[in-house]
Amino acid sequence: MSHADIWYIEGGRDYATVVTSTEKILTLSSLSKLAENLPQPQFLRVHKSYIVALDKITAVERQRIYTGRAVIPIGDTYRADFARVVGG
């Protein structure tokens, strides 16, 4: 699996689920730890529980990101960074 395969990553307490076009991979790593190893600016943290691949975003509506595979909320803390990066 390469970084290009990742659609988004959903974090739990002490684990994260990496979602690709073909599978969901459970890791025993925190979302913060995974974020450190992702290439920038291809990925962006948009919520305390989500990192999204910017090239997989199909639409943005109010407080939600659509990836074609899921609807991901945009957290209040991350809204300004998201708007700056995607130009909205």
C-alpha positions as CSV (number, residue, x, y, z in Angstrom):
1,M,0.0,0.0,0.0
2,S,1.3,3.5,-0.9
3,H,0.2,6.9,0.4
4,A,-1.7,7.4,-2.9
5,D,-4.0,4.5,-2.0
6,I,-5.2,6.1,1.3
7,W,-8.7,7.9,1.2
8,Y,-8.8,8.8,4.9
9,I,-7.7,7.7,8.3
10,E,-10.1,7.5,11.2
11,G,-8.6,7.6,14.7
12,G,-9.8,5.8,17.8
13,R,-8.3,6.0,21.3
14,D,-5.1,4.1,20.8
15,Y,-5.6,2.9,17.2
16,A,-6.5,4.1,13.8
17,T,-8.2,2.7,10.7
18,V,-6.6,3.4,7.4
19,V,-9.2,3.4,4.6
20,T,-8.2,2.7,1.0
21,S,-10.2,2.0,-2.1
22,T,-10.1,-1.8,-1.4
23,E,-9.7,-2.3,2.4
24,K,-9.7,-1.0,5.9
25,I,-6.5,-1.6,7.8
26,L,-6.6,-1.4,11.6
27,T,-3.3,-0.1,13.1
28,L,-2.1,0.0,16.7
29,S,-0.9,3.6,16.2
30,S,-2.5,6.9,17.2
31,L,-3.8,9.3,14.6
32,S,-1.1,11.8,15.7
33,K,1.7,9.3,15.2
34,L,0.4,8.4,11.7
35,A,0.1,12.1,10.8
36,E,3.8,12.6,11.5
37,N,4.6,10.1,8.8
38,L,2.2,11.3,6.1
39,P,3.5,13.4,3.2
40,Q,2.4,17.1,3.4
41,P,0.4,18.7,1.9
42,Q,-1.3,15.6,0.5
43,F,-3.0,14.9,3.8
44,L,-4.8,17.2,6.3
45,R,-6.2,16.7,9.7
46,V,-9.8,17.9,9.5
47,H,-11.2,16.6,12.8
48,K,-9.9,15.2,16.1
49,S,-10.7,11.8,14.7
50,Y,-9.9,12.2,10.9
51,I,-7.1,12.8,8.4
52,V,-8.2,13.1,4.8
53,A,-6.3,12.7,1.5
54,L,-6.9,16.1,-0.2
55,D,-7.0,14.5,-3.7
56,K,-9.8,12.2,-2.7
57,I,-12.2,15.0,-1.7
58,T,-15.1,15.1,-4.1
59,A,-17.2,17.8,-2.4
60,V,-17.4,20.0,0.6
61,E,-20.7,21.1,2.1
62,R,-20.9,23.2,5.2
63,Q,-19.2,21.2,7.9
64,R,-18.7,18.0,5.9
65,I,-16.2,16.6,3.5
66,Y,-17.3,14.0,0.9
67,T,-14.7,11.5,-0.3
68,G,-16.9,9.3,-2.4
69,R,-16.4,6.6,0.3
70,A,-17.5,8.5,3.4
71,V,-18.8,11.7,4.8
72,I,-16.2,13.2,7.2
73,P,-17.0,16.1,9.6
74,I,-14.8,19.2,9.7
75,G,-14.0,20.0,13.4
76,D,-14.2,23.6,14.7
77,T,-10.5,23.5,15.6
78,Y,-9.5,22.5,12.1
79,R,-11.9,24.6,10.0
80,A,-9.5,27.6,9.4
81,D,-6.7,25.3,8.3
82,F,-8.9,23.4,6.0
83,A,-10.3,26.6,4.4
84,R,-6.7,28.0,4.0
85,V,-5.5,24.8,2.3
86,V,-8.5,24.1,0.0
87,G,-9.1,27.8,-0.6
88,G,-12.7,28.0,0.7
